[in-house]
């Protein structure tokens, strides 16, 4: 087995910051110390660079059907793009469509990933049809390492479950040790508002946001937490965007409830103003929940700093403007929901969070790697730099500048939401289970070398 020594770097975890060396033997971190005197097959000098645990993105949608089309990145292009950005593990979503079994959905998504994924991957299971048999399947999947299940309070007739089904699923995780991830928006109310807007001839992209009010997200978040409290189990709110929803999570956590939530870079750096861009450009930012007023950004940053929000994921779900977003040219409700972000997360959060003093370096690592690893059963195998952990490591140049552009990034989509933005702080070298996969801005491994990761239950 090959050995690798990273020398002279500034090692940063969620709790530590020190100059040191990291010795890797095969796929694992074998030793950490100062001026390690060990021979290695390869030595990397990380002087004046940060040595971080590989990023973990627990919210991606690769090769996902939606609205009559499929997200632009498959497991090959999407995971290669993720690696370029410093992410070494993802947790994607396998969708159970109505009438299907959970195992059929899992097998379908495994086939999408096997032989293509360049980094390690796991799955949350999306449940759209909860029968007694499906509840039993939840138990079996937890034993097989799929320990989280996503439910929807939105998209009536497609993904949405009623409160009774949600409550039953929550109760089931109380016995099997799984975790429910909740898309919290009041889908019934949104459906009425969408139909009303279209009847009034309001078809432009901005009406996607205007028919999904922040209060609809706040109400659903409150209801989701209340149901979890009654079931006496934890809950994880995905892609939280609204201050009203954050208030619900903060209040619950202040009462000692095990309520967790993530936000995404788009909600930290973009705003409703983007929907007002000329022509059809607002379609670039059609996602659910939608972008919120600009003043919401500071509320979210405060939530991240004070641990009311525990993770930053991407909800990466790219659709090209030309062939896909234009499906909703005359009807905003037909615009495929989603935007690219799997590659830009680490640099955006470092540049906009650490360099501005909003969060510390340790908190940066916690939000992008350690905390999601702990919540979703990957820690300490992943999410830290410690002897015995997987050698998933990012060497990060804190002074290097990069201008974000669709032309130079690696995501399979014809636009970038942050086009032209300059960030300071760029991934230099990426190591996945002891293998260098990104070096000098190039992917130097092979697609398909990523492995399915079984996750632990609570």
N, C-alpha and C positions, 0 to 999 in steps of 0.2 A: 504493500500500500504506500502511496506517495506521501511525502511529508512536505510541509510548507511553513516557513517562518516569516511572520510579519514583524518588522523591526521599527522601533523609534516612533511609533504612532501615538496619538492621544486617544486612549481607549475610553469610550463613553458608554455607560449603560444607564438604566433608569435611576441608579443610585450612586454610581461611581464616575470619577473623572481623574485619569492619571496617565502619565507617560509610561509606556511599557511595550512589551513584546507579546505576541500571541503565537504559540506553536500548535500546528495542526497535524494530526496523524490520521491519514485516511479521511473519513467523513466527519471526524469529531475534533473538537478543541481538546488538546491534551495538556497544555500548560500555559500559564500566564505569569509573567514576571518582569523584572527589570534586568535588562542586558542579559537575556538568556543565552547561555553558551551551549547551543545545540546544533548539530549538523542537520541540514535539511536538503531535500532534493531541489527546492526552490526557495529563494529569499526575496521578499518584497520590502523595499524601504518606504515606509509611510511617514517620513519626517514631515512635520508641519501639517499633517493631515489627520482627520478624525477616523478612528476605527470603531464602527458602529455595528450592532446586531442588524442582520438583514431586515429590511422592512417587511411588514406583514399587512397585507390588504385583505380585510375580511369581508369585502363587499364588491364583487365584480360580476359582470354578466357577459361571458364570452360565448360566442356562437349561440346566441339566444334569440328564438323567434319572438317577434312582437309586432303587432299591427300590420300583418301581412308581409313582413320582411324579416331579416335576421341581422343582429348586431354585426358590425363590420369586422371586428377582430375575432378570429377563432383562437383556439388554445395555443397555436404556434405563434402567430403574430402578436397576440395579446401578452403572452408570458415573456416573449423576447423584449417587447416594449417595457414591460414591468421591470425586467432585469436591468435594462438601460437606466431606469430611474432609481435603482437601488432597492427594489422589492424582490425578495427571494422566496416568498410563500404567498399564496392567495387562498381564499375560501370563496368559491363560486356558488352558484345556486342551481340545483337540479329541480326541474319543475314537474310535479305530478299534475297532469291534466285530468279533468273530471272523468271518472270511470276507470282510471288507471291505478295500478298499485304503486307504492313508493319504491319498491325494488325495481320495477320497470323503469321508473324515472332515473334512479341511480345508475342502472346499467346503461341507459341511453347517454347520460352525461359522461360516464366513464369512457365510453367509446369515443366521445368527442375529444377527450383529453389524452387518452393513452397514445403514445407514440408521437404526440405533438407538443405537450407542455415542456417548456425549457426549465421551469422551476417547480418546486413542490406545490401540491394543490390538495385541497380538501373541498367538501361540499356541505352547504346547508341544504335542507330539503324543503322546498316550497309545497305546502299542503293546500290544495284547493277543494278537496272532497274528503271529509272526515267521517269514515264509517267505523264500525267496531273492528273490522279487519285492519283498517289503516292504523287505529290506535295500537293494535298488537304489533304491527310493522314498525311503529315508532320505537317500541321496546327493542326489537331485533336490530334496528339500525344503530341505536345507541351502543349496543354490544359490538357492532361492527365498525365503530369509530366515526359514525356520522351522528354527532351529538347535539345538533341544533336544527331547528325547524322554523321556517319563515311563514308567517300568516299575514294576510292582507285585510285591512279594514276599508280598502278602496277597490276600484274596478269591479262594480257589480256585474254579475253574470259571467265573469271571467275568472278572477282570482279571489274575490271577496268572500269571507266567511261571516256567518252571523255570530252574535255574541255568545250564544249557547255553545256553538262549535268551538269558538276560541277558548271559552272557559273549560270545556272538556279537554282540549289539547294542553292547556296550562296544567290542569289537574294531573294529566298523564305524566308530564315532566316532573311532577312532584314525586312520582314513584320510580321513574326510570333514570332520573338524573340529567335529563336533557335540558336545553335552554330554548325558549321561544324568542325569536326575533320578530318584531312587529313593524309592518308598514302602517303607520298611524296617520290616516286622513279619513275624514267622514265621507265615505264614498257615495252614500245616498244623497247627501246635501250637494256634493260636487256635481253629481249627475243631473240634478234639477237645474243648477246654475249653468251648466254647459248647454243643456237643451234650451234654456231661456235665452242665452247669449246668441246661439245660432238662429233662433227664431227671430231675433232682432237684427239679423244680418251682421253680427259681430264675429268675423271669421279670422281676423289677423292673429299672428302668433301670441301677441301680448295677452289675448283673452284666455290663453291657457293658464296664465298666472292669476288673472283677475277672477277666474271661476274656481280657483283653488285657494280660498282665503286662509290666512294664517290661523284664524280662529278654528277652522275646520281641522287643522293639524293639532292645535292645542286641545280641542275637545276630545279628539280620538286618542291623543296621548294620555290625557286624564283618564279616559275610560279603560284604556289598555292597562294602565298601572293599577286602577281599581280592581279590575278582573284578576290581575296577578296577585294583588294583596289578598283578595278573597280566597284564591287558590293557595296562598301561602308559598309562592315560588318566585324566583327571580324573573325579570323580563329585560329585554334589550331592545331599545328603540332604534331603528335604522334611519340613516340619512336625515337626522333632525335639522330643520332649516329655520324654524320660526321661534321668535322670542317667547311667544305664548306657550309653545311646546316645552321649551327649556324651563319655563317657570314651573310646569307640572313635574318635570324630572327633579328639579332642585328641591321643590317642596317635599316630594316623596323621599328623597335621600336625606333631607333634614330630619324626617321622621324615622330614619333608620331602615327604610325599605331597600331591598336589593334591586333597585332600578338602575339600569345602565343605558347609556346612549352614545351614539357616534354622530359626528357631523362630517362634512366633506369639504374639500378645498373650494369647490364652486360657491358654497355658501359663505366662505370667508373672504373671497376675492372678487366675486361678481355680484350683481344686484339686479333688481327689477329694471333699472335704467337700461340694461342690455336689451330688454325686449322692445325698447323704443328705437333701436337702431333702424335705419331706413330700409324700405322694401321688405323682403322676406327674411332679412338677416336675423330677426328675433327668433327664428326657428332653431338656430344653433343652440339656443339655451332652453329649449323646451325639454323639461325633465320633471319628475315628480318625486317629492314636492318641488314647486317652482322656486326660482330665485326670489328673495325677499328685499324689502327696502334697505338701502345702504346702511342705515343706522343699526340694523340688526347685526351686522358683522362684529361690532365691538362687544355686543352682548354674548355672542358665541365665543369670542376670544376669552372673555372673562370666564365663561363656563368651562373652557378648556384649562385655563390657569388654575381654577379652584376645584377641579375634579368633579364638577357637575356633569361634564362630558368626559368620557373615558377613552375615546379613540377617534382617529381621523382615518376614514376609509374613502374610497373614491366613487362608488356606484358607477364604475366605468361601464358604459353601455353606448358605444359609438354608432351613429348612423350618418352616412354621407349626405351632404346637402343636396347634391344633384339627383341621385337616383332614389333616395329614401325620404329625407325630410320633405321633399316636394310632394309627397303623397298627400300632404295636408295643405297644399297651396291655397285652396279655397275653403278649408275647414280645419281650424286649429286642432280639433279633437282627433284628426287623423294623422297628425304629425307624430312619428315614432318618438317615444319619450327616451331621452338619454343623451349623454355627452361623453367625450373622451377625457381621461384623466389618470390612467394607470401609470403613465410614465412621468408625469410632472409633479406628483404628490410630494415627494421628499424635498425637492428643491423649492417648491412654492412655500411649504410650511417652514422650512429653515429660513428662507429669505424674508417671508412676511411675518414669521413668528419669533424666531430666535434673534435675528439681526435687529428687529425693532424693539426687543425687550419684552415682548408680550409673554413669552414662555422661555424657560431655561433650556440649556442643552439636554439636561437629564430628562426634562419633561417632554422634549421633542422625541427622544428615544422611547419614552414611555408611551406616548400617544400613537406613534407610528409602528411600534413593534411589541413592546413588553406587555402593555395592558391588553391589547387584543389577543396576544398569546395566552395570557392568564384567563381571560373571560371564556375563550373558546377551546380550552383543553390542550394547548400546544406547549405550555411552559412547564419545565425549564428546557425541554428539548430544543425549543426555539424561543426567540425573544430576548436573549441575553448572551453575553460573552462570558462563559464559565467552563471550567474543565468538565467534560462529559456532554456538553451541549453540542448540537449540530454545528458544524463549521459553516454557518451562514453569516457572512461578514461583508460589510460595505466599507471600502476606503473612500472617504468623502473629502473633497477639497473645499474648505470653507471660504476660500478667496476667489475661486474661479468663477468667471461670469459666463452666462449663457443667455442668448436671446431665443425665447420660445417661438417656434415656427412649425407649421405643418410640414414644411419642406425638409426640415432637418430632424424632426422627431420620427419615431418608428411605429406609431399607431396607424392602423389601416383605415384612415378616414381622411376626407378631403378638406378639413378645416381644423383649427385649434381654438378653443374658447379664449385663450390667453395670447393670441397672436401678437407678436411684437414686444411682449413684456420681457424685460431683462431681469434675470434672477442672479443672485450671488450665492454660491454654494451648489456644487455639482458632484454627482457620483463619478469617481475615478476608476475604481476597480471593484468588481463584484465577485464574491466567492459563494458558491452554492454547494453545501455538503463537501467542502474541501476542494472543489473544482473551480478554477478561475473561469467565469463565463462571460464577463465583460472586462475588457482591457483596452485602454486608450480609445474609448468611445466605440469599440467594435465588439460584436458578439462573437466569441471565440470558442463556443461549445457547440453542441448539436441539439436540435429540436428533439423532444422525446426523452431527454435525460432527467426530467422531473419525475417525481414519484408521488403517488397518492399517500396522504398522511392520515393515519387514524388518529382521532382526537379523543382525549379522555373526557369522561362525564364528570359532573360535579361531585 
